[in-house]
Amino acid sequence: MLRLNRQPFLLFSIFSFILFSCGTKKTGADEKTASDTVVTKVITPVDQITERIKTEPGNPELYAERSKYYLAEKKFTPAMNDINKAIAMDSTKASYYLTVANIHFASLNIPKSEEAFKKAISLDNKNIEAYLKLSELYLYLKKYKESIANANEALKIDKHLAKAYFIKGYVMAESGDTSRAISNYQTCVEEEPGYYDAFIQLGIIFATKNDPLALQYYNAALKLRPNSTEALYDRGLFYQDAGDLEKATADYNSILQIDPNYKNAYYNLGYIEVNFKKNYQKAIEYFAKAIDKDKYYAEAFYNRGYCYEMMGDKQKARADYKAALENSPKYDLAINGIKRIGG
């Protein structure tokens, strides 16, 4: 029996808040013509803040601001040095400890990150951002009770926080309470109709129930992000499971127009060819493309080997089954494949 490649159940970027958007600003001096012989140095936001610090060395806000830019560039040591200077000048600012927490999390020092979030809350017990980030941290650690508690604290301050409902929905889904997960995700999109991730999670939950409502949520997500390969893949998989192969194939091909390296789209196109159409040669072509994108793709090796076996080419089938086992030594289907054709 062939394995169908599926997306992980819950997909969203925990701690996206760590990334601080700070592009460099282009000026006329940055532009270069064919006749230029000297390239003018690009003045970055960090350079600009550094110049301001020279004239205002006692301003903690400048160090705090520069710290965030360093964090966005993953320069953790200078980021921490700057925020510590800011705290040395003013240790009463909760926002400074939020930056400390983000730096520690980005550098994978989770205990220090948790400590800094708690410090921020101790300085400002009405700081919504601190509660939400600590809630996400506990979600990452699978401390669901603590995650819910902090999300609820944020909601006590503002009952319209879409992100808090999203976190609670995530926790409920992870805990197997799909009814409460649905309720929280639906409240999330009621509060913020553009909350893409909530629509995706609602789609996934209803897809596991084989409920056509999943399509409504995937379509809502795609309306927000028309080029979302994630939403297209999930919708394609729902169509595939429902037997609507034409629409599933259309979604997978749409993905490949957006991202030609999307290995799972090739894989599932191959799956459709072999499992539903018995077109082994066409399936081999798709599995080969999936392998080209990921040379460790054990499932693709197995399924290509299965196609070769069905076509009577035991030598190529054996080679693919062995390749699958090299990448996944306990892969039972590949083990059984070798046993069928002889090792």
N, C-alpha and C positions, 0 to 999 in steps of 0.2 A: 504494500500500500504506500502510495506516495505521500510525502509530507508537504503540507501547504505552509508556505512561509507567511507568518503573521507579524504585524507590528506589536511592540510591547503594549501592554494594556493602557497604562497612563503615560501620556507624553506631554510634558511641559517643562520648561527650564526653571528648575528651582534655583532661587537666588539670582535671577536675572537682574535684581536691583544692584548687584555688585558692579556691573558694568556701567561706567560713567561716560556718557557720550561727549566727546570733546574733539572735534575736528580742527584742523589747522585752518586759519583764515587766510585766504589768498588776497594779495593786494596787487596793484599794478606792477610793483617791483618784482613780484614772483614770476611774471610772464617773460618768456624768452623767445626772441625771434631768431631767424636763421643767421642774421648778421651779428648776433651777440657773441662776444668772446669771453665774458665774465658772467657767471651765474650768481645773482644776488642771494645771500643767505636768507632762507625762509624764517620769518619770525613766528615762533610758535606761542600758544597761550602760556606755556611754562616760562618762556623767555620774557614775555610781557609781565607776568606776575613777579618774576625774579627782579626785574627792573624796578617794579613798584616797592618790593621789599627793601631795596637799597635806600629808598627815600622814606619808608615807613617800617623800620625794623621792629618796632614794638606793636605792630598790628597783627593780632593772632588770626584774624579772618583771612589774611593773605596766605599764611602758612597752611591753614585748613583748606583753602581753595586749591593751592598748588598740590597738596597731598592727594586730592581727588584726581587730578590729572595724572599724577604719577601712578596712582592705582589703576586707572584706565589703561595705562601703558604697561601694566604688570611690573612696575619698578617698585617692589614692595619695601625695600630698605629705605630709599629716600621718601617714600610715601609715609612710612611710619615715623621717620625722623621729623618730618614736617608737622605731622599731627601731634606728636609729642611736644614739639616746641609751642604749638598753639595751646595745648593743655597746660603747659608750664606757665603760660601767661594768663590763662583763664580756664580754671578747672570746673567751672559751673555750667558749661555748655553741653547739653545732652547731644547735640548734633556732632560734636567732636568725637564722642565715644561711639556714635554710630559709624563714623568713618573708621575708627580703630577696629570695630567689630568686622566691618567689611574687609579690611586688610587682612585680619587674622583668618577669616573664612577663605578668602582667595588664596592664601598661603597654606590652607588646610590645617590651621591650628584651631580646631573646633572648640575646645574648652575655653581658650582665651576669647574667642568670638562670643560665646555665650555669656561669659563674664562681662564683656564690654556692653552687650545689649542690656543686661540687667543694670549695669551702672547708669546707662542712659535713662532707663525707666526710673531709677531711684532719684535722678536729678529732675525728671519731668514725668510725673505719673499720668500725664495727659498726652503723651507723645505717641500718636497713632502709628507712625512709621516704626518706632522701636518695637511696639507690640506685634505688628504684622511681621517684621523681620525675625523676631524671636520665635513667632509662631511657625514661620517657614523653616527656621533652623531645627526646631523640634520635629517638624514633619520629616526633614531630611534624616534625622536621627531615629525616626520611627517612634518617637515619644508622643503618641497620639493624644493622650490626656492633656499633656502640657501644651501641645499645639492648639487644641481646641480652647483651652483656658485663655491663652493669649489672644486668640482671634476674638473670643467673646469680650475680653477687656477692651479691645479696639472698638467693637460694636457698641459697647456701653457709651463710648465717647461719640461715635457717629454710627447710627444704625443703618446707614445707606452705603456702607463700604463693600463694594462688589468683591474686592480681593479677599476680604475676610470670609465671605460666603463661599468663594471659590476654594479657599484652603479647607474650610470645613467639609465641603463636598468631596475634596480629594481624600481627606482623612476617612470619611464615611465609606467611600468607594474602596479604599485600601483595607478597611475593616470588614468589608463584605456587606455593609448596610446600604444596599443600592437605593432603597426607597428614600432614605434621608439624604443620600448623595444627590439624587435627582432633585429633591426639594431645594437643597442648597445651591446647586448649579443653576436651577431655574430662577431662584431669587437673584443670583449673581447677574444673569443676563437681563432681568427686569430692572435692576439698578443701573446696569451699564450694558446697553444693547450691543455695544461693539466689542464685548469680551470674547474674543475668538476662542481662547483655550476652553472656556466653559462649553461652547457649542461642540467642540471636538469631543470633550469628555461625555457630554450627553449623547452624542452620536455613538460613541463606543459602548456605553451602557445599554442603549436600546438595541444596538447590533448584536450584543451577546444574547439578547432575548429574541432575536430574529424579528424584531418589531420594525415595520416600515417607517416608524417615526424617526428612526436613525437617519434616514435620507433627508428629512426636514432639517435636522441639526447640521448634517454635513453640508447641505446646500447653503444654510445660513453662514457657516464658516467660510465657504467658498465665495459667498457674496462679499464678505469682509476682505478676504485674501484670495483673489481669483487664481493666483499662481501657486497656491499652497500644495506642494507635493504630498504633504501629510494628509490633508483633507481628501485629495483626489485618490490617494492610495486606500484610505479607509473606506471611501465610498465605493471604489472599484471592488474591494474585497467583499463589501456587503452585496453588491450586485452579483459577484461571482458565487457567493454562498447561496444566493437566492436563485441561481440558475440563469440569470440574465447575462450571458456571456458577451453579447454584443456591447452592452454598456460597460461591462467590466473592462473589456479590451480597449474600448475608447478611452476610458480613464487612465489605464496604464500607458497607452500611447501618448496621451496628453502629458503625463508625467515626463516621459522621455523627451518630449519636445522642450520641456522646461529644464530638465536635468538629465542629459544623456548618460550620466554615470550612476543613475539610480538602479542599483543591482536588483532590488526586490521586484521592480516592475518587470524586468526581463525574466526573472524567476517565475513570477505568476503567469506571465504570458506563456512560458514554457509549460507550466502546470496545466493550463487550459488546453493546450495543444495535445498533450499526452493523455490527460485524464478524461477529457470530454470528446476530443476529436480523433484520438488515436493516430495523430499525425506525428509520428516519432521523429522524422527528419526535421520538421519545422521546430519541434520541441528542442531537439539537440542544438539547433542554431541559437535559440533563446538562452538555453542553459550555458552554452559556450560564451555568450556575451556577458552573462552574470558572472561567470568565472573570470572573464577578462577584467571585470571591475573589482573582483575580490578573489585572489588566488587561494584563499583559505575557506572558501564557501563550500563546506562539506555537503550541505543539502543539494546544492547544484551539481556537484560531482556525482552524488548518488543518483540523482534523477536522470542525469545524462547517461550514466552507466546503465540504468534501468531501460532507457530507450534503446541503447545498443543491444542489451540482452534481448529485448523484444524483437529486434531486427536480426537476431541471430549472430551478432558479432561479439562473441564471448571474450575475445582478446581485448577489445576496447572497453567492454563492460567491466572486465576484471581490473583493468588499469584505473578506471574511474572509481570503482569501489575501494580500491587500495588507497587512492588519493583522498577519498572521503575519510577513510580510517586514519590516515596520517594527520589529518586536521581535527578529527574527532574520534579518538581511539575506542570509545565505548558506543559508537554509533551502531545500534542493533540492526538497522535495515541494511547497512553496508556489510556487516558481518554475515547476515543471512543471505545477502546477494552473492557473496563469494562462495558460501556453502552450496547454493543452488547450482552455480556453474563450475564449481571446483576451483580451489585456490591454486 
